[in-house]
Amino acid sequence: MITSEANRRASRSKQAAEVFGDQADAALDALALLDFAWHDCYGETSPPERVVEDIWMVSGGDLAQFIQAAYLAVIDFRDLRVGADAMHG
């Protein structure tokens, strides 16, 4: 189901606030950029929710790692999946 950028941002805002506190808007901006990049690379409005979940997991609550994970998601989301699986144990 296709949702608007505003709806995706709103649905992610609670988690962003819980994980990043006063840096939540920066995390949400990074996800908005991820959507643009994903669309340019894959022709889809946004990445699958599983990819976004992997980004949250791999970040470990660190904004810099969150941004790096979002970048990796676009470059090779399979590598991101491997990293998230490794963190699950």
Sequence and secondary structure as in RCSB ss.txt:
>XXXX:A:sequence
MITSEANRRASRSKQAAEVFGDQADAALDALALLDFAWHDCYGETSPPERVVEDIWMVSGGDLAQFIQAAYLAVI
DFRDLRVGADAMHG
>XXXX:A:secstr
    HHHHHHHHHHHHHHHHGGGHHHHHHHHHHHHHHHHHHHSSSS  HHHHHHHHHHHTT HHHHHHHHHHHHH
HHHHHHHHHHHHH 
